[in-house]
Amino acid sequence: MQLFRMAAALLLAACVAPVAAQGRDLPDFTRLVDEHGAAVVNISTTQAPRRANVPQMPNIEDEEMLEFFRRFIPRQPGPGARPESRSLGSGFLISADGYILTNAHVIDAADEITVKLTDKREFKAKVIGADKRTDVALIKIDASSLPAVRLGDPGRLKVGEWVVAIGSPFGFENTVTAGIVSAKGRALPQENFVPFIQTDVAINPGNSGGPLFNMRGEVVGVNSQIYSRTGGFMGLSFAIPIDVALDIQKQLRENGRVSRGRIGVVIQEVTKELAVSFGLDRPRGALVNSVEKSSPAERGGIEATDIITRFDNKQVEASGDLPRIVGATRPGAGVQVEVWRKGAPRLLQLTVGEMQEEKRAARDPKRERKPVERAANRLGIVVGELSGEQKRELKLVHGVVVAEVRPEARADLRPGDVILKVVHNGQHTELKSAEQFNKLLSGMDKNAVITLQVRRGENTAFVTVTGLADKG
């Protein structure tokens, strides 16, 4: 009987132990919230009405527009004849003397900013500076001895790690939500300067600008965007790494503006097919489509068709890495650039320039003359010679113009495109005539992988073609 009791006790312990272990592994956020929740603030803004004769745009419901990444700050016009619009967001204190980090879109166009603390005190805030490119803003309230957050290192974050958000979704102040890090270094459409932290933390309108904490109670990010088809949380949230935000706020505090590096190139992603065409070991780097005249890149010797694989001792794995690395480099700095050119690596030296305000692209030049060549080649397109007028308008000295794209075409081209160069097996061939181009294609294997450098309007891109039509 004693032996039976011992066996039963051991069996019970074996069943209970995993449950106890699971209980110990479950995260407890209470201490984190108690210690750091007071440093999170609610931000409300007021925008006075503009001139009465300016027509107001109606609200538009568009399902396609909901597919885009959305800023999540609700703008709620008041009832009746209320003469102002209001919006809500979040922020957090980074110093005891009242400096607050938030999103630029939270305070955009605000005439008055009110900051509310957890102890119900309210302050009017002034804007120190805002940077729309990274969606970071720094504001200041006139107070002292305030609670401030501890700042962490996003580089130490691991995918799968628990994280916590505190903010004011839909105006519900100091709401706590939790989840895990889903991915790091996310590149989002039209967001070239932020390697976002992706999480599944519940984020909703009003959470904008609030902090993302790790389990040590350190802020590792600024909650900024969600991906949603409805406008509400769908499991995809994105935060600006705190090191990026701190660099921006430092420049805003010291200079009132953000200075970014620029080298003057247009780039695109290196696909598997492009890597094969250029003789690269694997898809990596940023392929240079074109180089701006008299730019730092041109002065440093970078050429179109170069693949930038390293910049200032930082690896460029994807094309989206390059704008962030260059943008974070101080203007005037001398850097070393590694490029893959014609089947071999090459080191270049250049001095980084400064990014200016974006300019509108010039309209596409007109092409009035018809090319003479009418025979379709093995790509299923008809090409012809560039006229003197076209060369002057486009400032080109070589290339062939696409006159017609047949239904069986194997390349994503349009009439009016100018094909400048063919890349095959690491060899780069500039096109001087339609005859040369068609002859080059006729001598290639049916399964050849080639890349075309194509000029369309003011832009240049690379188009990869896998396989050619049978020889006629």
N, C-alpha and C positions, 0 to 999 in steps of 0.2 A: 504493500500500500504506500509506503514511504517513497519507493521508487517511482510509482505512478504519479504521486504528487509532484515530485521533482521534475518529471518529464512534462507534466502539464504546465508547471511554472515556466520552464524553459521555452515551451511552445508559445505561451502567452507573451513572454518577453520578446521573442522573435517577431511576433505580430505587431507589438506596440512600438518597437524600436524604429521601424521605418516611418511610422506616423509621427513619432517624436522628432525624428531627424528632419522630416519634411517641415514640421512646425518651426524648427529652429532656422531652416533655410528661407522661410518666407520673410520678405523685407518688412521692416517696421519704420514708417515714415514720421512717426509722431515727434521724435526728438528733433529731426531735421526741421519740421514745420515750426516747432516751438522756438528753436534757436534762430531761425533765419526768416521766418514769415513776416516779421515786422519790417524788414528792409524792402518788401515789395509794396509798390504804391499803385493806386488807381489814378488814371489820367483821364480827364475830360476836357474837351476843347469846345470853344464856341466860335463860330464863323459868322460875322455880321453879313447882312445881305449886301450884294453888290448893287450897282446902278439899276434902278427900276426898269430902264428901257432895254436891259439885256434879257432876252427871252430865256426862260428856264427849260432845261431839257427834261422830257418826261422819263419816268422809269421804264426800262426796257427789259423784257424777259427773253433771253436768247439761249436756247439749249446748247448751241455750239460754243458760245462764249463761256459757258459754265465749265467747259472742258479745260480751260486754261488755268494756270496757277493763279489763285486769287488772293489778294490782300484781304485780311479779314477784320476790318474795322467798320462797324455799322454806322452809317450816317443817317440820322433820324430827324427829318424836318419836323418842327413842332406843330401842334394842331392849330387850326384856325389861321389867324393873321400873325402868328408868332414871327418876329422879325429876325430870326437867326436859325442856324442849323447847328446840331450838336453831334459829337461823336465820343466814343469811349475806347480806352486802351489801357495798357499796363506799362509798368516800368520798374526799375529797381535802383536803390541808392548804392553808389559805388564809393562814396566818401561821407564822413560824418558832417561835412560842411554843406551838404545839399546837392551834390552833383548826381544826376540821374541819367541812366541809359535807357533808351526806348527805341522804337522804330521811327524812321523818318516819315513814313506814311501816317503814323498816329497824329503827328502835329502839323502835317502838311496843310498850308493855307489857313492855319488857325489864327484868329485875332486875339484870343485869350485862352490860356492854358491853366487849368486848375489841377493841383496835385493833392490827393487825399491820402493820409497815412492811416495805418491800422488803428491808431488811437483817436481817430475821427478829426484830427486837426487838418485844416485845409490851407494851402498856400498857392499864391499865384506864381507861376514859373516863367522864366525868360529863356529864350532859345540861345544856346551858345553856338550851335552850328548843326547842320544836317547834311548827310551825304546820300543822295537818292540812289546812286549806283550800288551801294551796299545796303541801303535801307537802315542806316544807323543814324541816330540823333542824340545829341547831348543837351540836356536842359538843366536849369539850376533854380533851386528855391532858396530863399533867405532864411536859413535856420542853422542851428549848430547842435552838436552832441546827438546826432541822429544815428540809428542803427544802420550798418552797411554790410553788404554781402562779402563773403570770402570768394576769391576768384581762383579758378582751377585751370588745369592744362588740358585742352581738348585732345591733344596728341596722345594722352594716356587713356582716353576713352576706348572701350572695346565694344564691338558689335555684340549685342545680347545683354549688355550691362543695364541695370535698372537706372532710370532717371525720373525726375519729378519736375512738374511745371506748377507754378503758382501765378495766378492772374485773375482777371475780372471778366470771364466769359459772359456775354449778354448783360454786363453790369453787376453780376453777382461777385462781390468783392472777395478777395483772398480765397479763391477756389483752388483746391489742390487736386491734381490729377497725376497719374503715374503710368509708366510703361517702360519699354526697353529701347535701346539704340538699335535701329533697324539697318542702318548703313552709314558710312562716313564718306566725305568728299563728293557728295552728290552735285552734279552740274545741272542746273535748271535752265529752261529756255529763257533767253534774254538776260541771264544772270551770270556774267562772265567773271566776276571778281570775288565770289563767295563759294568756298567748298562746303556746302550745307551738311549739317548733321540731320539725318532722317530718323524719326522716331515714330512709335505708334501711341505716343501720349495724346490723350484727348485734348485737342485744341479747338477753340471755337471763336467766333467774333467777340472781340474784347480782350483776348489773350495776347494780342499783338504787343510786342515790346517787353513782355514778361520774361523772367529768368527760367533757364533750364538747369536744374541742380543734379549733380551726381550724388551718390549715397554718402559721400564724405561731407556733404553740405556745401560744396563749392559750386559756383556758377560756371558752367561750361559752355553755355550758349544763350542766345537771345531768340525767343520764339518769334518767327517772322511770317511764315506762309503755311498754307495747307493746300492739298490737292483735293478738289471736291467737285462733284456734279450737282450738288444741291446747295452749296454755300455753307454746309455744316460739316462736322468731323466725319471722315470716312477711313481713318486709320493711317493717313499719310500726312505727317507734320514735318516741318523743316525749321531748323534753328541756325542762326549765324554763329559760328564758333566765336567764343569770347575773345580769343587772341586777335581775331580780325577786328571785332568791335572795339577793342581797347586801342589798337593802332589807329583806328579812325578817330576815336574820341580824343586821343592825344594830339593829333594834328588839328582837330577842330578847336581844341582848347588853346593850343599854342599859336595857330595861324588863322583860325576862322575858316579854313578851307582844307581840302584834301588834295595832295599832290601825288600823281601817279606816273609811273614810267610808261614809255611808249617807244616802239621801234619802227612802226610804219610798215607792217606786212598784213596781207590778207591770207588766212590759213583755212585748212579744212582737215577733217579726220583722215587718218591713214587706215583704210580698210584692208582686209586680207588680200583682195585683188590688187590694190595699189602697192602693197608691200611686195607682192610677187613681181609686179611690173618694174619696180625700182630696185629690185635685188636686195631688199631688206630682209633680215632674218625672221622678223615677225611684225605684225601691225603695231607700230609705236610711233611716237613723235607727232609733230604738227607739220603738215605739208604746206609749203609756201606757194600760194596761187599767184600772188603778184607782190611787187615791192614798190612802195611809194617813192617817187623821184625825190632826190636830195634828202631822204629820210635817214635816220641813224642806221637802219638796216642796210640801205644802199651804200652808205659811206663805210660800213663795216664789212662789205663784201658779200652779204647774203643775196642769193639769186632765186628767182622763181624756179620751182622744181626742187629746191633744197628741202630736206626734211630736218627740222630742228629737233634734236633728240635730247639736248641738255642745254640749260641756260643758267648761267651764274652758279655752276656746280649743283644745280637741281635737276633731277631727272624729269623729262617731259614724256610721260607715258601716253597721254591722250592730248588731242588738240586743245581741249578745254583747260588743260593745266597751264598752257603758255600765257594766256591773258592774265591769269591770277599771279603767276610768278613775275611777269614783266611789270604788271600794275603795282606790285608790292616793292619793286626796286626803285630806289630814289633817283629822280632825274639827275643826270650828270655823272652817275656812277659808271665806271669802266667795268665791263663784264666779259667773260669768255663764253662763247657760244659754240657748241658742237653741232655740226650738220652732217647729214648723209647726202653726198653729192656724187652722182655717176658711179655708184657702186662702191664707194669708199668713204670713211669718216674724214672730216676736216675740221680743224679748230680755227675760229675767227675771233677777233677782238672788236668790240664796238662800245660806243658811249651812249647810254640810254637817254632818250629825250623826254619831254614832258607832255602828257596828254592834255589836249585842249578841248574846248567844247565841240560836241559832235556837229558835223556839217552834213547838209543834205547831199545825197548823191546826184551828180549831174544827170540830166535826162539822156536816154539812149540816143546816139547819133543816128541820123537818117541814112539809109543806103538806097540810092536811087537807080544804080545801074544793075542790069541783070548779068550774071556770069554766063560765059559762052559754053563751057563744058557741060554736056548733058548726059553722059554715060554714068549709070549707077555703079558704084564700086562694091567691094565685098562687105561693106558695112550697111549696104542698102540705102546709101545717100548719094545725091548728086552734088559735086563740088565744082567750084570755078575759081578764077583768078580774082584777086582784089584789084579794084580800079585805083588809079592814082588818087582820085577824090576820096575813096574810102580809106586809103592809107593815111592821107593827111588828116581826115576827121578822127580816125582812131589812133593816130600817131604810131603806126606800125610800119615795119620794114619787110615783114614776111608773114606768111599765113595763106590759107585758102578759105573761101567763104562757102557755107552750106547754102545751096540754091533750092534743094528739094529733099524732103525726107519721105522715103517710100514706106508703104505699110509693113514691109518685111525688115525695116531698119533694125539694126542690132545695138544702136547707140541712142542714148537719151539726148538728142540734139534737136534744134529748131532751125528753120530757114532764117538766114541772117547771122547765125553763129559763125565765128571765125576760129578755125582750127590752127593753132600756132605750132604745135609740137607733138610728136609721137614718142612715147616711152615704151620700150620693149626689151626685156632681158637686161635691164640696167642701162641700155643705150638710149640716148636722147637725140632725136632727129628733128631739126627745124625744117618746117615745110616752106618751100620756095615756090612750088607750083602744084596745080591739080594733077598733072601728069606724074610728078615725083611721088605724090601721096598715093595715087592709085597703084603705081608700080610697086611701091613699098608694101602695100597690102597684098598685092597679088603674089608676092614672094614668101608670104608667111604661112605657117602651118594652120590647118583648119581649127585646131584647139588652142591657138595662141591667145595669150592674155596681154592686152595692150592698154595703155592709158593715153588719152588725148588731153592736151592742154587747150582749153576752149575759152575764147573771149566772147562774152555776151553783154552788150552794152558797155558799161563802165567796169564790169566785174569779170574776173577770171576764175575758172574752176577746172578741176580735173575730172574727167569722165572715164571710167574703166569699162572695157568691153571684153567679155569672155567668149571666145569663139568667133570665127568668121564664116561667111557663106562659102559653099563649094566654088571652086574655080569654074568660070564659064568656058 
